[in-house]
Amino acid sequence: MLIIVRHGRTPANAQGLLLGRLDPDLDDIGEAQAAAVAAWIGPIDRLVSSPLLRCRRTAEAFGMDVEIDERWIELDYGELDGRRFDEVSAEVWTQLRTDPEFAPRGGESMAALARRVGTACDELLADGADADIVVVTHVSPIKAALSWALGGTNQVGWRTRVGQPSITRIASGPHGPVLHAFNEAPR
């Protein structure tokens, strides 16, 4: 099973900022969330993380060796990184939602994100047929993985909300990936 986890809260998340490649640590709530999600999932066979600190710190809660995989890094928002959502123009949001090749200045397109995450998912799902693999990552890669699992476009991701923390479970089925859970949260 491929178990994809969104990292715990950071001060930037609490302030409602777009958080791409900026690299803040978890806040106290984020640390508690990381511990709760690790306890909720329980023992696993393999642990993969985005290279950003908020994911690595969340992964530490699992108490095992962590593989860093650059493909799970958050979308590069370029000049938009660190801005409040309401500071981004409606025109830019429309471009992001409707043109998968659009990238903010200095940033990355949703299509580029989907390609790198899709490749990572293909590789991990094959390994996950007989093992539980946790990937600690960010909102945009989770939405890309969801779209990959459902065979959809990036439009699928725009119609979802990824909680913090949250768990998405994707299994290997006879005809490809099978979504088992989305936005599951520890109780």
C-alpha positions in Angstrom: 0.0 0.0 0.0 1.2 3.5 -0.8 0.3 5.7 2.1 0.8 9.4 1.3 0.9 11.8 4.3 0.7 15.6 4.3 3.2 17.1 6.7 2.3 18.8 10.0 1.5 22.5 10.4 4.1 25.2 10.1 3.8 28.9 11.1 3.4 29.8 7.4 0.4 27.3 7.1 -1.1 28.9 10.2 -0.9 32.3 8.6 -2.5 31.1 5.3 0.5 31.6 3.1 1.3 29.8 -0.1 4.1 27.5 0.9 6.1 26.0 -1.9 9.8 25.8 -1.7 10.2 28.0 1.4 11.5 25.7 4.2 10.0 26.5 7.6 10.0 23.9 10.4 6.9 22.6 12.1 5.3 24.6 14.9 4.2 22.9 18.2 0.8 21.9 16.6 2.6 20.4 13.6 4.9 18.3 15.9 1.8 17.0 17.7 0.1 16.3 14.3 3.2 14.4 13.1 3.2 12.2 16.2 -0.5 11.5 15.9 -0.3 10.5 12.2 2.6 8.2 12.8 0.8 6.5 15.7 -2.4 6.3 13.6 -0.7 4.6 10.7 1.4 2.3 12.8 4.3 0.1 11.7 5.4 0.4 8.1 8.0 -1.1 5.8 9.5 1.9 4.1 9.5 5.7 4.6 10.1 8.3 1.9 10.0 12.1 2.3 10.2 15.3 0.4 13.5 17.0 1.1 11.9 20.0 2.8 12.2 20.4 6.5 8.5 20.3 7.3 8.3 16.8 5.7 11.5 15.5 7.1 10.4 16.5 10.6 7.0 14.8 10.1 8.8 11.7 8.9 11.0 11.6 12.0 7.9 10.8 14.0 7.9 7.3 12.4 11.2 6.6 14.2 12.9 4.9 11.2 15.3 5.6 8.4 13.9 8.1 5.8 14.7 8.1 2.1 14.7 11.6 0.6 13.1 11.8 -2.9 13.2 15.2 -4.6 10.2 14.2 -6.8 7.9 14.7 -3.7 8.9 18.3 -3.1 6.1 20.9 -3.2 5.2 22.8 -6.3 7.5 25.7 -6.9 5.3 28.8 -6.7 8.1 31.0 -7.9 7.3 34.7 -7.2 4.1 33.7 -5.4 5.9 31.7 -2.7 5.1 33.1 0.8 2.2 35.2 -0.3 -1.3 35.0 1.2 -3.8 33.3 -1.0 -5.8 36.5 -1.3 -2.8 38.4 -2.6 -2.7 36.3 -5.8 -4.8 37.8 -8.6 -7.9 36.0 -9.9 -6.2 36.0 -13.3 -3.3 34.0 -12.0 -5.5 31.5 -10.1 -7.5 31.1 -13.4 -4.3 30.4 -15.3 -3.1 27.9 -12.7 -6.5 26.1 -12.8 -7.1 26.0 -16.5 -3.6 25.8 -18.1 -1.5 22.9 -16.8 1.6 24.3 -18.6 1.3 27.7 -16.9 4.0 28.4 -14.3 4.2 31.6 -12.2 7.4 33.6 -12.9 10.3 31.6 -11.6 8.0 28.6 -10.7 6.8 25.3 -11.9 3.8 24.2 -13.9 1.2 21.7 -12.7 2.0 19.5 -15.7 5.7 19.3 -14.6 4.6 18.5 -11.1 2.2 15.8 -12.4 5.0 14.2 -14.5 7.5 13.9 -11.6 4.9 12.7 -9.1 3.4 10.2 -11.6 6.8 8.7 -12.2 7.4 8.4 -8.4 4.0 6.8 -7.9 4.6 4.3 -10.7 7.8 3.2 -9.1 6.5 3.1 -5.5 3.2 1.4 -6.3 5.1 -1.6 -7.8 7.1 -1.9 -4.5 4.0 -1.2 -2.5 2.2 -4.3 -3.7 3.8 -6.3 -0.9 4.8 -3.5 1.5 3.4 -0.5 3.3 5.3 2.6 2.1 4.7 6.0 3.6 5.5 9.1 1.6 5.5 12.4 3.6 4.9 15.3 1.2 2.8 18.4 0.5 -0.6 19.4 -0.9 0.2 19.7 -4.6 2.0 16.3 -4.9 -0.8 14.7 -3.0 -3.3 16.1 -5.4 -1.1 15.0 -8.3 -0.9 11.5 -6.9 -4.7 11.4 -6.4 -5.2 12.5 -10.1 -2.7 9.8 -11.1 -4.5 7.1 -9.2 -7.9 8.1 -10.6 -6.6 8.5 -14.2 -7.7 12.1 -14.3 -6.2 15.5 -15.2 -4.9 18.1 -12.8 -8.5 19.4 -12.6 -9.2 16.6 -10.1 -6.8 18.2 -7.7 -8.5 21.6 -8.0 -11.7 20.0 -6.8 -10.2 18.6 -3.6 -9.0 19.9 -0.3 -6.1 18.2 1.5 -6.3 18.5 5.3 -3.4 18.8 7.6 -2.3 16.3 8.5 -4.0 13.8 6.2 -3.5 10.4 4.8 -4.2 9.1 1.3 -4.0 5.4 0.6 -3.5 3.9 -2.8 -3.2 0.2 -3.4 -2.0 -1.8 -6.4 -5.0 -3.4 -8.1 -5.2 -5.9 -11.1 -5.7 -3.0 -13.5 -3.6 -0.3 -11.9 -3.8 2.0 -8.8 -6.9 1.8 -6.6 -7.8 4.7 -4.2 -8.6 3.3 -0.8 -8.8 6.5 1.2 -8.4 10.2 0.7 -8.0 12.9 3.4 -8.1 10.4 6.2 -7.2 12.0 9.5 -5.9 10.5 12.8 -8.5 10.4 15.5 
